[in-house]
Amino acid sequence: MSNVPVEATNMLPILKKKLAFLSGGKDRRSGLILTIPLSSDQTSMEELSATLDYLLSIPSQKCKARGFTVIVDGRKSQWNIVKTVVLMLQNVIPAEVSLVCVVKPDEFWDKKVTHFCFWKEKDRLGFEVILVSANKLTRYIEPCQLTDDFGGSLDYDHNDWLNKRLVFEKFTRESTSLLDELSIINDSDKSSAESKEKYAPSVRLPAGHELLSELQQRRFNDSEGGGGQGAWCPMEEELLAQPQVMKLLDSLREQYTRYQEICRQRNKRTQLDEIHAKVMQVVTWLQGPGSELLKTQKAIGDSMRAAQALQQKHEEIESQHSEWFAVYVELNQQISALLGGGEEEEVAELKALQQQLSEVCYQQAAQLEGRQNVLQAAQGFHSTTQELSQQLDGLLGMLCADVAPADGASIQQNLKLLEEKLQAVEAGLASLRQKGALLMEQMCTQPPWPLDEAEESPAGGQQDGSQQVHTVMEEMQLRKQRCEDMVDVRRLKMLQMVQLFKCEEDALQAVEWLGELLDALLKTHVRLGDDSQETRTMTDKHRKFVDVAQSTYDYGRQLLQATVVLCQSLRCTTRSSGDTLPRLNRVWKQFSVSSEERQQRLELALSFHAAAERVSERENADECVDPESLDEVDSCGKTLLDRLTLPVVFPDGTEQFFGSPGDTAAAAEAVRERLLLVEERRLQLQEVELHDEDEEEMLNGQEDEDPLRIYPRKP
């Protein structure tokens, strides 16, 4: 094996062919696994030998001492090629090889293979050679240490490995060259600052850090993903590369630190002079043009648009100051950086410059912030003023519009909207007072200018602004008071209109109630009672029923009278009296006629039952019933029956019967039954009278002819 170091760049086409590779897997003796994947094409032994020389130059001597396990994948190759490769290993790496596993194809080679027994040649070859199928390779190597080509779980990306080698070798080459250049520069007393500056860009510490970070991350991931015996370990060449990268980075830092220190010492005075010049430039502008720009800005504007214009102007001023403040921040950082390593005189000079710069900048920043606070408060005040003015205009427009709603619900909605608008105006005015107080407070708390620089006191500008704020708030208060007075008048009018609609609705309801009472009277009040007691009870109920109807009618009349009064107060035409009042009177007249007819029928029924009951009482007392009493009962009953057949005639000429014909027949049936009883009693009285007359005649005849003759009694 050649001792001359070879770089991957010089043999990149050969390495890309993946004639052999170190996957990072280890055998059970912790030796690295070298894989030679033979293909069906003719393999160049020279290229394979060069690839093996390069791969074996990567691991350390300690790693090589543990020996290699070589996997010769002959599944896609011929036996003579496999044999040649195994014999070549004797010449290339005989001392480092511990075991050679020849992976045979599923269909075995010719029998001539058996004539060449590798195990017999172990002493001559220097290592053991075994023939094994791919699925039995795990007898010698753990599956986690085998790539997926042999059924293992070890991840290996040849292109990724090759790219890492290229990056590592490039970093090593450039870092070594840069270390040589820095060493020459730092050790040379005659080198100037200019010559040192031209090498500064060549130091690429980040590239080395990125490579080191990637190696460490892969090592961390692999150790995390392993776990237990047989876990896959990172590639030995990467373990070797990591300390090399760290060593190179440490050397670069050391040489570059020396280089920076030399440059810093030589440039310190130049930096101090530049800082002093920049500090005075910033202070001069802030105390001069910057202060003049701020002193001219005192107004707060008379509208939202004017306040926005002032804000835009202030932002332009702030933009100019921001450029100088950025310079201040940069200078402050430079001064702070120099304070730690400077001499005593330099430190005192830097602190004086830093204090002067900070005082001027903080004073100017306070003035900018105070002006910004005033402008923000002014915008808030003008915005609230504009909103309140719009609210007052909307409220005034609503008050000036005619109120002509269709019903009480819409009036209630308008009244609610009116109250909400008034509350919004009150809240807006309270907010305006708050914003005005905040604006005046901001104007009074602005930081003062130094006495030697304040040529004109800002008190006059503050007084003008405060007077402007007071004037606006008083104007809004007067407008709000005028609207409140108009709201009171409109509220009263709308409440009267609500009452008007309510009276009209209630009057219509009274008409409906009275109609329902009339309907109930005509359809259900038909019975007349079976005796005088029941009839008296029904008469009392009828009077109460009529009293309810009378109250309903009176209530409707009162409501209609109230609508007339409200319409006169509202100066609008009466809408109810032309329609509701005639309906109310018509229904009431119909009810009055019907109730009077019902009353008369009940009175006739009471007279009939009373006369009939008197006859019954005399009969029960065995008293003589005179025909006049029977005639009275008969007359009342017939009159009542005749009355039941008559309809109720309304004032408009229309007619309507009480109840249905069946209801009338049922009411008349009880009367007819009693009339039949009276008629039977009449017949009995007539028979008794005839019998008495016959007896009297017989008695009279006996007295005339033969007093002793007995006549038979008339049946």
Secondary structure, DSSP 4 states (H G I P E B T S, - for coil): ---S---GGGGHHHHHT-SSEEEEEE-TTSPEEEEEE--SSPPPHHHHHHHHHHHHTSS-HHHHHT-EEEEEE-TTS-HHHHHHHHHHHHHHSTTTEEEEEEE--SS---GGGGGS-GGGGHHHHSSEEEEE-GGGGGGTS-GGGSBGGGT--B---HHHHHHHHHHHHHHHHHHHHHHHHHHHHHH-SS--HHHHHTTGGG--HHHHHHHHHHHHHHHHHHHHH--STTPPPPPHHHHHHHHHHHHHHHHHHHHHHHHHHHHHHHHHHHHHHHHHHHHHHHHHHIIIIIHHHHHT-----SSHHHHHHHHHHHHHHHHHHHHHHHHHHHHHHHHHHHHTTS-HHHHHHHHHHHHHHHHHHHHHHHHHHHHHHHHHHHHHHHHHHHHHHHHHHHHHHHHHS----SSHHHHHHHHHHHHHHHHHHHHHHHHHHHHHHHHHHHHHTSPPPPTTT-SS-THHHHHHHHHHHHHHHHHHHHHHHHHHHHHHHHHHHHHHHHHHHHHHHHHHHHHHHHHHHHHHHHHH-----SSHHHHHHHHHHHHHHHHHHHHHHHHHHHHHHHHHHHHHHHT---SSTTTHHHHHHHHHHHHHHHHHHHHHHHHHHHHHHHHHHHHHHHHHTTPPPPHHHHHHHHHHHHHHHHHHTSPEEPTTS-EE-SS-HHHHHHHHHHHHHHHHHHHHHHHHHHHHHHHHHHHHHHHHHHHHS-TT--PPPP-
